[in-house]
Amino acid sequence: MRKSIFSILALAAIVLSSCGGNDRAHQLKVLNWADYINEDVKENFEQWYYEQTGEKVEIVYETFDLNETALTKIEVGHEDYDVFCPSEYIIERMLKKDLLIPIQKNLIADSINYFGNISPFVTDKFQQMAPSTEINVSNYTAGYMWGTTGFIYNPQYVKAEELASWGAILDSKFENRILMKDAFRDVYSVLVLYAFREQLEAGEVTCDELVRNITPERVEAVKQVLLQAKKQICGWEVDFGKEEMTKGKAWLNLSWSGDAQFAIEEAAEMGVMLDYIVPNEGSNVWFDGWVIPKFAKNVKAATYFIDYMCRADNALANMDEIGYVSCVGGQEAKAAILAEQNDEEAWPETVDASYFFGNDPIIVDGDTLDPHELNLNPVYYPDLSTIKRCALMHDAGDAQEMLLEMWNEIKLAR
């Protein structure tokens, strides 16, 4: 779940589902984003764990709203969470700082081993976060949810073709009608593609290189784009964007695909149509994943929990509850996921999702589906042509201060 470092919540919201005493051998401490799990899935884990191991475990569940706040609790406070669900750049940072324990997959019997359900697409993207070639990132994390960044828009006021480029934020037609996600990494990583679009088109640079390598020249270029767009921006939002869009106060919202799907569904209930699009220059593709922090006390239960979250039925239940798309889509999980998600009536235009589900035909309820032509929600599963233009965000490292300084200057500018 994408959350801004500038969230109005300065501290993580702590919600304990149970006290459970201090018997850490029979406790599982989970740290996850708020509103980011199906409650039944969470609550059923304790019984499932007992059935598999003959051991009792009680979940102590806490939530957070900021990646950085949660990481500080672990890195500085040495808090003993067993399972943590950060975003990709935090996973990368934790790998660099030796703050993760490998997932003990050998503890899981073959009959209940669901780690292979993670789409190879996700595994390949995660490997791009490896601090060195010796580290296999999939040994340390299992993907949970993923998505893209694009525009949520109201077709009553905006045509899709007007959003073919991120440069739409410069159009005076949208004066005081654009909401901007208060997330400097996400905004920078898409606008840098616009700022250097000519070099991209000429093949002089790639999306991955532009997003990964943050330089003063690139930060300044993005800054100038944002300064030019200031008159169009009516607010910097974390969670209120969907409400403003539904009311027609804003026509565009630079946002995440999961928030877009949630907004689209909520608006539809009010008789308002919203849609989502990724501009032609490209975008970022982001991920959240489960990890076991260095100071965990119950690695066994943590491993079982992560495995349990990779089960296809649990992935579908979580998707349905929170509006984001699961990283599950490999091996045996393909058919189960597509049995629920592939819907010709709801999505008559097909998408090429072979990048996620593989190239081989998939048998679903007796029908043979071609992964290159699936009837899927394009907000959840963008077409391959879009994914080819998406780059993974990385830990900014020393460049983070430069990005923060730029962001503060933009927000204060008049």
Secondary structure by P-SEA (a helix, b strand, c coil): ccccccccccccccccccccccccccbbbbbbccccccaaaaaaaaaaaaaaccbbbbbbbbbbccaaaaaaacccccccccbbbbcaaaaaaaaaaccccccccccccccccccccccaaaaaaaacccccccccccccccccccbbbbbbcccccccccccccccccccccccccbbbcccaaaaaaaaaaaaaaaaaaaccccaaaaaacccaaaaaaaaaaaaaaccccccccccaaaaaaaacccccccccaaaaaaaaaaaaaacccccccccccbbbbbbbbbbbccccccaaaaaaaaaaaacaaaaaaaaaccccccccccccaaaaaaaccccccccccccccccccccccccccccccccccccccccccccaaaaaabbbbcccccaaaaaaaaaaaaaacc
